[in-house]
Amino acid sequence: MYNEMSDRMFNIIAQGAKEFNINLPPTAEAAFRAYYDFLEKRGQHVNLTAISGVEEVARLHFLDSIALINKTSFKNKKVIDIGSGAGFPGIPLKIAVPEMELTLLDATGKKISFLTELCKELDINVTLINARAEEAAYDRKLREKYDIVVARAVARLNELCELCLPFVNVGGFFIAMKSIDSDGEFSEAQNAIKILGANLSNQIDYLIPGTEITHRAIVLNKTDTTPDKYPRRFARIQKSPL
């Protein structure tokens, strides 16, 4: 039986999804409730997120994640979430669009262990990879194999492009989740975007329902193959961004 906190949490998600004009599948309610309960029990113990409590988790994690559904179609797409951490935005997207094929990549073993247990608890089929993005990008089973790459709060955009665009297939999209104060980041990333074989498809600001917080989705379209020499080692990326 669901408790009052879980009821309140899903009511926030359901109302927010309605405001986003997103139709959640029948399986979403149980999955989001189980995800919330798992986060409350386990998330703070492994220090995966500073966000806690019904309101913040529902709005700033779950609704913020599924907001991307309005930015491009995820149905039947091959998607990878780079630096997934506690599973955002990848797992909420998978809950909302079960037809997508999801891979979660993170360099930290304890985060992958958390995600493994979480996916088992939610009974969802997800591929988990414990690796650094700049190394995994040279795996020919992963390089330029994804229709959509998503990343949230991982690095500045010029660094993030070098880590993420090598995974995107030509014709696919990279969606970087940023704040509305990211104009400077976008300007300094122009050279990286061009070198790595992409261009700007869309830049969408969206208000998270029930808050005064506006976030930004920067959508890049992969138009050409990324040169083989990218990505470089992360220390090099940080020292000399493209």
Secondary structure, DSSP 4 states (H G I P E B T S, - for coil): ---HHHHHHHHHHHHHHHHTT----TTHHHHHHHHHHHIIIIITTTT--S--SHHHIIIIIIIHHHGGGGTS--TT-EEEEET-TTTTTHHHHHHH-TTSEEEEEES-HHHHHHHHHHHHHHT--EEEEES-HHHHTT-TTTTT-EEEEEEESSS-HHHHHHHHGGGEEEEEEEEEEEETT-HHHHHHTHHHHHHTTEEEEEEEEEEPTTSS-EEEEEEEEE-SPPPTT-S--HHHHHHS--
